[in-house]
Amino acid sequence: MENSNIILQNISVDGLGSLIKSIVKKEVAELRHLSPQENEPDKLLSRKEVCEILNISTVTLWNWVKDNKIKQLSVGGRRYFKHADVMQALKSEQ
């Protein structure tokens, strides 16, 4: 980490607190937006996304679907998986 001096001028303690609070709020909001959360259980994921999350091959995913370890949905001829179902499959395989 680089050593540097920060000089604050013309800012009150309350002003500094407000500035820090707003920056932290912004960063937390960005982090929540980037990663899928458990509060999005109905979010649909593609086969590729599911394989990446579970670290499995498409063949394994197909076998899990056949063995009813994970449910798939068909939307317009495409196959999708609910985020909540993927997380449940991940927990059951650990």
Secondary structure, DSSP 8 states (H G I E B T S, - for coil): ---------S--HHHHHHHHHHHHHHHHHHHHHHS--TT-TT-EE-HHHHHHHHT--HHHHHHHHHTTSS--EEETTEEEEEHHHHHHHHHHH-
